[in-house]
Amino acid sequence: MSTSSFGNTNVPDFTTAQMVSNRLSKVGLGLRIDHDPQNAAGEAISAATADVYYYLATRYTDLVGLSNNRWVQSITTLRTIIYLCSWRNNPVPKWLTDEWEVITKQLTDVQMGKTNVPGMSLGLARLPQAIHVRVDYGAYPSIRVTRIGTTNNPKGYTRRMDRTEPPPGGGIW
């Protein structure tokens, strides 16, 4: 799997030359990249990945999940074909521009939070977290929830040193 760099982020390409070839045909792909067969497909894939990543970057951080998502692969493949068709000042077929307008509206809805990418969870790769629930039998008993994998010492919070002192506001500590 190849990657594209956008600023400080390495993003796996959301489509492959094989996917583009399957949609466009080997002859169709060959006719569009004959001016630079070594680099043209890769450049178009990187450009298309950048376009799609622009819409998805604000809400999704699981880049490998995005690159394996069929919907993301499909729209990136379509955008790659648009780039390949437009090179050397060739006109892009109307059906491609019409389809891309619909997809742009869908991507804008995803970016604005009106809908989600099918099959993807938001934000970080969300996995269930195991927790420990324990009872603190101090002067003021309380129930504490501890997440596995944390330091249990959050930064920026002060801890009371006198264990007999009641919590501020009478709450649970």
C-alpha positions as CSV (number, residue, x, y, z in Angstrom):
1,M,0.0,0.0,0.0
2,S,1.5,3.3,-1.0
3,T,1.1,6.6,0.9
4,S,0.8,10.2,0.2
5,S,2.2,13.0,2.5
6,F,0.0,16.0,3.4
7,G,1.9,18.3,5.7
8,N,3.0,16.1,8.6
9,T,0.5,13.3,7.9
10,N,1.2,10.2,5.8
11,V,-2.1,9.1,4.4
12,P,-2.5,5.7,2.7
13,D,-3.8,6.0,-0.8
14,F,-7.5,5.4,-0.8
15,T,-7.5,3.6,-4.2
16,T,-5.1,1.6,-6.3
17,A,-4.1,1.6,-10.0
18,Q,-5.8,-1.9,-10.2
19,M,-9.1,-0.4,-8.9
20,V,-8.9,2.4,-11.5
21,S,-8.1,-0.1,-14.2
22,N,-11.1,-2.2,-13.2
23,R,-13.4,0.8,-13.5
24,L,-11.8,2.4,-16.6
25,S,-10.3,-0.8,-18.4
26,K,-6.6,-1.4,-19.0
27,V,-6.8,0.2,-22.4
28,G,-8.6,3.2,-21.1
29,L,-6.1,3.7,-18.4
30,G,-3.2,3.1,-20.8
31,L,-4.5,5.8,-23.2
32,R,-4.7,8.4,-20.4
33,I,-1.2,7.8,-19.0
34,D,0.8,7.1,-22.1
35,H,2.6,10.5,-21.7
36,D,4.2,9.3,-18.4
37,P,3.3,5.7,-17.7
38,Q,5.6,5.4,-14.7
39,N,4.2,8.3,-12.6
40,A,0.9,9.4,-14.0
41,A,-1.4,7.0,-12.3
42,G,0.4,7.5,-8.9
43,E,0.1,11.3,-9.2
44,A,-3.6,11.1,-10.0
45,I,-4.2,8.7,-7.1
46,S,-2.3,11.0,-4.7
47,A,-4.3,14.0,-5.9
48,A,-7.6,12.2,-5.6
49,T,-6.7,10.9,-2.2
50,A,-5.9,14.5,-1.1
51,D,-9.3,15.7,-2.4
52,V,-11.2,13.0,-0.5
53,Y,-9.0,13.4,2.6
54,Y,-9.8,17.1,2.7
55,Y,-13.4,16.3,3.4
56,L,-12.8,13.4,5.9
57,A,-9.8,14.6,7.9
58,T,-11.8,16.7,10.3
59,R,-13.9,13.8,11.5
60,Y,-11.9,10.6,10.9
61,T,-8.5,9.7,12.2
62,D,-8.4,6.0,11.4
63,L,-6.6,6.4,8.0
64,V,-6.1,2.7,7.4
65,G,-9.8,2.1,8.1
66,L,-10.7,4.8,5.6
67,S,-8.3,3.3,3.0
68,N,-10.1,0.0,3.4
69,N,-13.6,1.4,3.3
70,R,-15.4,0.5,0.0
71,W,-17.3,3.7,-0.2
72,V,-14.1,5.8,0.2
73,Q,-12.3,3.6,-2.3
74,S,-15.1,4.0,-4.8
75,I,-15.3,7.8,-4.7
76,T,-11.5,8.1,-4.7
77,T,-11.4,5.9,-7.8
78,L,-13.9,8.1,-9.5
79,R,-11.9,11.2,-8.6
80,T,-8.8,9.6,-10.0
81,I,-10.6,8.9,-13.2
82,I,-11.6,12.5,-13.4
83,Y,-8.0,13.6,-13.0
84,L,-6.8,11.1,-15.7
85,C,-9.5,12.2,-18.1
86,S,-8.7,15.9,-17.6
87,W,-5.0,15.7,-18.3
88,R,-3.7,17.1,-21.5
89,N,-6.8,19.4,-21.7
90,N,-9.1,16.5,-22.6
91,P,-12.8,17.1,-21.7
92,V,-14.2,15.1,-18.7
93,P,-17.3,13.2,-19.7
94,K,-20.5,14.8,-18.4
95,W,-21.6,11.6,-16.5
96,L,-18.3,11.9,-14.5
97,T,-18.8,15.5,-13.5
98,D,-22.5,14.9,-12.7
99,E,-21.6,11.9,-10.5
100,W,-18.8,13.9,-8.8
101,E,-21.2,16.7,-8.0
102,V,-23.4,14.2,-6.1
103,I,-20.4,12.8,-4.3
104,T,-19.2,16.3,-3.4
105,K,-22.5,17.0,-1.7
106,Q,-22.2,13.7,0.2
107,L,-18.7,14.5,1.3
108,T,-19.7,18.0,2.4
109,D,-22.5,16.4,4.5
110,V,-19.9,14.1,6.1
111,Q,-17.6,17.0,6.7
112,M,-20.4,19.1,8.3
113,G,-21.4,16.2,10.5
114,K,-24.8,15.6,8.9
115,T,-24.0,12.0,8.0
116,N,-21.2,9.5,8.5
117,V,-19.0,7.4,6.2
118,P,-20.8,4.1,5.9
119,G,-19.1,1.4,8.1
120,M,-16.8,3.8,9.9
121,S,-16.8,5.0,13.5
122,L,-16.0,8.6,14.2
123,G,-12.8,9.9,15.5
124,L,-10.1,7.6,16.8
125,A,-10.3,3.9,16.1
126,R,-12.8,3.4,18.9
127,L,-12.4,0.2,20.7
128,P,-14.2,-0.9,23.8
129,Q,-12.4,0.0,26.9
130,A,-12.0,-2.3,29.9
131,I,-12.5,-0.6,33.2
132,H,-12.0,-1.5,36.8
133,V,-14.6,-0.5,39.3
134,R,-13.3,-0.4,42.9
135,V,-14.5,0.9,46.2
136,D,-12.3,3.3,48.1
137,Y,-12.8,2.5,51.8
138,G,-11.3,5.8,53.2
139,A,-12.9,8.2,55.6
140,Y,-15.4,9.0,52.9
141,P,-16.1,5.8,50.9
142,S,-16.5,6.2,47.2
143,I,-16.6,4.2,44.0
144,R,-13.7,4.8,41.6
145,V,-13.6,3.8,37.9
146,T,-10.2,3.1,36.5
147,R,-9.6,2.6,32.8
148,I,-7.0,0.0,31.9
149,G,-4.1,1.5,30.0
150,T,-4.1,4.9,31.7
151,T,-1.6,6.2,34.2
152,N,-4.4,7.0,36.7
153,N,-2.6,10.2,37.4
154,P,-4.2,12.9,35.1
155,K,-2.0,15.9,34.5
156,G,-3.2,19.3,35.7
157,Y,-5.4,18.1,38.6
158,T,-4.5,18.6,42.2
159,R,-4.8,15.7,44.7
160,R,-5.8,16.2,48.3
161,M,-3.1,14.9,50.6
162,D,-5.3,14.8,53.7
163,R,-7.5,11.7,53.3
164,T,-9.7,12.8,56.2
165,E,-10.7,16.0,54.5
166,P,-14.1,15.9,52.9
167,P,-14.2,16.5,49.1
168,P,-14.9,20.1,48.1
169,G,-18.6,20.7,47.7
170,G,-19.4,17.4,49.4
171,G,-19.1,15.4,46.2
172,I,-17.3,12.1,45.4
173,W,-13.6,12.1,44.9
